[in-house]
Amino acid sequence: MPPRSKKYLRDILDAALLVRQFTHGKTLASYESDILVRSAVERQLTILCEAMTQLVSSDGSIAEQISDHESIIGMRIVLVHRYGDLDHRRVWSTITLSLPVLIQEVSSLLEQC
């Protein structure tokens, strides 16, 4: 695996783990009411999504091994360009349902290096 691909995977994993840490023990209601946590999560998701975008550009075959890579790139567009349309319930769903799978898949890819 090229070093650049490994760096993007590491950035994705680091951001995902931070999101998990920031939201540990929270509910959707407590997430929605905590602007500081929401801001931190959105920043890490932006980093995660940008790293995925770069991974797709530099090594599409690695990115294709991540099940939601296209959705992740789509989320970046909302986070960066259409932030007014951001739905906290959708973000929460991503955190609770998609993030654990992403962490597992990226960790597995990094272990293969």
Secondary structure, DSSP 8 states (H G I E B T S, - for coil): --HHHHHHHHHHHHHHHHHHHHHTT--HHHHHH-HHHHHHHHHHHHHHHHHHHHHHHH-HHHHTTSTTHHHHHHHHHHHHH-GGG--HHHHHHIIIIIHHHHHHHHHHHHHT-
